[in-house]
């Protein structure tokens, strides 16, 4: 895996909420903080939310 080939995934809000729920469940099960990070291959590495448009259903964090 070449890190330069991957960027942060721009996910729909519902997917982000599901990831946050999973982080909480994993913390509850393990007693440790868990952070999930979504990457996608070949996507631009632009983290500027304004580039996605003000009314976008997609978020990146």
Phi, psi and omega in degrees: 000125177260115186304328181294341181277356185237148175225168177297135179287138174264105189254151173297152181307319180300321178294321177297318179296322177295319178296318179296322177296318178296319176303316180295316179297318179295321177297316179298322182284323186259340184076011181234148175296137178231133177239123177262136180236129181257122175244157173222146181279136172081000179274148178302151183267025182280115181262006182283112182298331182294335179292340180270353180093146185295331183257019183293144174272002184249145179227159177221135179221000000 
